[in-house]
Amino acid sequence: MLKDKDIAGVCRALKGRISSWSVADLAVPRGASADALAQALKSTDAGGVVARFGNPRDAYAAARKRSSENDRIVVFGSFHTVADVMQGIEAARADCHKTSTC
C-alpha cells in the first residue's frame, strides 16, 4: 500500500477475513514498507499469519506455492502492487509458452 493511505482502516475492514497475509515493500517513494504493513496488521488485530517480502511479485509467488486448489489469493493495496504482480504473471506465461512447460 501507499503509506499516505489509511492502512489501519483497511486492516480493520479486513479483520478476520484473511488467514495469511503476504506483505511487501513497494519500491515507489510513497510506498509503505512490509514492516509498516505488518505492524499495522498487528496493531489492528487483523488476524492471520503475516509473511514479509521485498516486493509484491515475490509475495505473490510465495502465496501461490503455499496455496491449495480451493484457496483464494487476493492482490490489493495500490495500482503499483497489482501492476508488479500482473507483470510477473505475464512473464511466467511467456516463459511457459516458450518452453511448453505449462
ChimeraX attribute file (.defattr): number of C-alpha atoms within 10 A of each C-alpha:
attribute: neighborCount
match mode: 1-to-1
recipient: residues
	/A:1	24
	/A:2	20
	/A:3	14
	/A:4	9
	/A:5	14
	/A:6	10
	/A:7	19
	/A:8	18
	/A:9	12
	/A:10	16
	/A:11	22
	/A:12	17
	/A:13	12
	/A:14	14
	/A:15	16
	/A:16	12
	/A:17	12
	/A:18	15
	/A:19	11
	/A:20	15
	/A:21	20
	/A:22	23
	/A:23	26
	/A:24	26
	/A:25	21
	/A:26	23
	/A:27	14
	/A:28	9
	/A:29	8
	/A:30	12
	/A:31	19
	/A:32	21
	/A:33	21
	/A:34	22
	/A:35	15
	/A:36	16
	/A:37	24
	/A:38	20
	/A:39	14
	/A:40	18
	/A:41	24
	/A:42	16
	/A:43	13
	/A:44	17
	/A:45	14
	/A:46	22
	/A:47	19
	/A:48	15
	/A:49	13
	/A:50	16
	/A:51	16
	/A:52	18
	/A:53	18
	/A:54	14
	/A:55	19
	/A:56	28
	/A:57	20
	/A:58	18
	/A:59	20
	/A:60	23
	/A:61	14
	/A:62	14
	/A:63	19
	/A:64	14
	/A:65	8
	/A:66	9
	/A:67	12
	/A:68	9
	/A:69	6
	/A:70	6
	/A:71	10
	/A:72	11
	/A:73	14
	/A:74	12
	/A:75	15
	/A:76	13
	/A:77	18
	/A:78	13
	/A:79	11
	/A:80	17
	/A:81	21
	/A:82	17
	/A:83	15
	/A:84	16
	/A:85	21
	/A:86	16
	/A:87	12
	/A:88	17
	/A:89	15
	/A:90	11
	/A:91	11
	/A:92	13
	/A:93	14
	/A:94	13
	/A:95	13
	/A:96	12
	/A:97	10
	/A:98	10
	/A:99	8
	/A:100	9
	/A:101	8
	/A:102	10
